Amino acid sequence: MRGANAMYLGVGFVCLQVMKASGVGAQSAEETLMSPFPEVEELVEAARAGDAAAWDALVDRYLPLVTAVIRRLRLSPADADDVNQTVWLRLVEHLDRLREPRALPGWLATTARNEGLRQIRRRDRDLPVDPGGTTFDTAEDSDPGEALVEDLKSHALREAMLELPEKRRELLLMLLADPPASYDEISARLGIPRGSIGPTRARALEQLRSSRALRGWADETPVRQGGGFDVFLD
Amino acid sequence: MSSSTDDEGLMEELARAMGQAAAVPDHRREAARAAFSWRTIDEELLALTHDSLELADAAVRGGLDVRTLGFETDGLSLEIEVDGDRVFGQVLDAQVDEVVVESVDAGSSAVPVDSSGVFSVVVPAGRVRFGVQVEGALRRTPWIVLVP
């Protein structure tokens, strides 16, 4: 499982931003982006066998999704931390019962949302009853189903990025950095002429569209099929 | 070929996706990683069967601050009542000597159970779970928060 800890793309993204700001760390960012990205099935299998590095890799891969779902519920920082902990403890608990690792994003997103709502109910219960109030506003975005689909799509996009060849992925990351890298910087760093940056970007995006992760997202995300997430567990 | 408008849309979606990855707080990552240390192998769960907190109607719960929960597995059930930070519990349908209370933050401790299966324990704040040793296997409840 060498490199599993650093395999998550977000690490590379953060490194890139830091690197841009400080002008150092290019080496470690490159290593991160060059590391192999095992299939979820392999990671789950290894974690089941007790491999902590595989578990860390699963966390790195899915934590942005869980964090995004929790953030939408606008909980207090302490409550949000609590929900995060519950989600991961529940995944540890259910690791052996996991039948379909590909359903993992859907399961995690739904679990995070349900645990978040449970937390809100608990807070609600601890509050004194307001005789004038009839409903409890969870301060949630208007359409939870749509939000969930959006977060799952973002997850699929991050997975799709892992399928790109390193240079194309790095090019996209440099363009996505805030502020974006200049064409001169990109040209120097990736060793490609300025004139081919545009076409390379277009090819990278085209490849992203036809990636397994994005095609799979459309086919397999249970929430889009209107089914439940129970496919995940026995 | 896709149009450049499509490409801009995809770049925006990508920016949001990668932004979510960059926005993960470190302590959340640490907590998520640490959860792995609680892994137990292929164990039957003491599944939650009811939790008074989950009752939708506040009127049903009344003004009483006692929360009751029930757990069940093959040939064993566990009922608990939460009053403040004290839990009164009873193990039913099985003869056991002790119940284990595990806490994410405060470690684990064994609590003696009397001849009728009754026990009482002050539980720490945060995630806890109960374990009952039966027929050579420890059956654990899911993680729950009894004391916020």
HADDOCK unambig.tbl for C-alpha pairs under 7 A between the chains (distance, minus, plus):
assign (segid A and resid 10 and name CA) (segid B and resid 18 and name CA) 6.58 0.50 0.50
assign (segid A and resid 10 and name CA) (segid B and resid 21 and name CA) 5.03 0.50 0.50
assign (segid A and resid 10 and name CA) (segid B and resid 22 and name CA) 5.85 0.50 0.50
assign (segid A and resid 14 and name CA) (segid B and resid 22 and name CA) 5.93 0.50 0.50
assign (segid A and resid 56 and name CA) (segid B and resid 33 and name CA) 5.63 0.50 0.50
assign (segid A and resid 59 and name CA) (segid B and resid 32 and name CA) 6.47 0.50 0.50
assign (segid A and resid 59 and name CA) (segid B and resid 33 and name CA) 6.56 0.50 0.50
assign (segid A and resid 64 and name CA) (segid B and resid 20 and name CA) 5.53 0.50 0.50
assign (segid A and resid 64 and name CA) (segid B and resid 21 and name CA) 4.79 0.50 0.50
assign (segid A and resid 64 and name CA) (segid B and resid 24 and name CA) 6.01 0.50 0.50
assign (segid A and resid 67 and name CA) (segid B and resid 24 and name CA) 6.50 0.50 0.50
assign (segid A and resid 68 and name CA) (segid B and resid 20 and name CA) 6.42 0.50 0.50
assign (segid A and resid 81 and name CA) (segid B and resid 28 and name CA) 6.64 0.50 0.50
assign (segid A and resid 84 and name CA) (segid B and resid 28 and name CA) 6.93 0.50 0.50
assign (segid A and resid 85 and name CA) (segid B and resid 31 and name CA) 6.12 0.50 0.50
assign (segid A and resid 85 and name CA) (segid B and resid 32 and name CA) 6.12 0.50 0.50
assign (segid A and resid 88 and name CA) (segid B and resid 32 and name CA) 5.50 0.50 0.50
assign (segid A and resid 88 and name CA) (segid B and resid 35 and name CA) 6.05 0.50 0.50
assign (segid A and resid 89 and name CA) (segid B and resid 35 and name CA) 5.30 0.50 0.50
assign (segid A and resid 92 and name CA) (segid B and resid 35 and name CA) 6.87 0.50 0.50
assign (segid A and resid 92 and name CA) (segid B and resid 36 and name CA) 6.06 0.50 0.50
assign (segid A and resid 92 and name CA) (segid B and resid 39 and name CA) 5.67 0.50 0.50
assign (segid A and resid 93 and name CA) (segid B and resid 39 and name CA) 6.48 0.50 0.50
assign (segid A and resid 96 and name CA) (segid B and resid 42 and name CA) 6.08 0.50 0.50
assign (segid A and resid 154 and name CA) (segid B and resid 17 and name CA) 4.51 0.50 0.50
assign (segid A and resid 155 and name CA) (segid B and resid 17 and name CA) 6.64 0.50 0.50
assign (segid A and resid 157 and name CA) (segid B and resid 14 and name CA) 6.59 0.50 0.50
assign (segid A and resid 157 and name CA) (segid B and resid 17 and name CA) 6.65 0.50 0.50
assign (segid A and resid 158 and name CA) (segid B and resid 17 and name CA) 6.37 0.50 0.50
assign (segid A and resid 158 and name CA) (segid B and resid 18 and name CA) 6.81 0.50 0.50
assign (segid A and resid 176 and name CA) (segid B and resid 15 and name CA) 5.88 0.50 0.50
assign (segid A and resid 205 and name CA) (segid B and resid 7 and name CA) 6.86 0.50 0.50
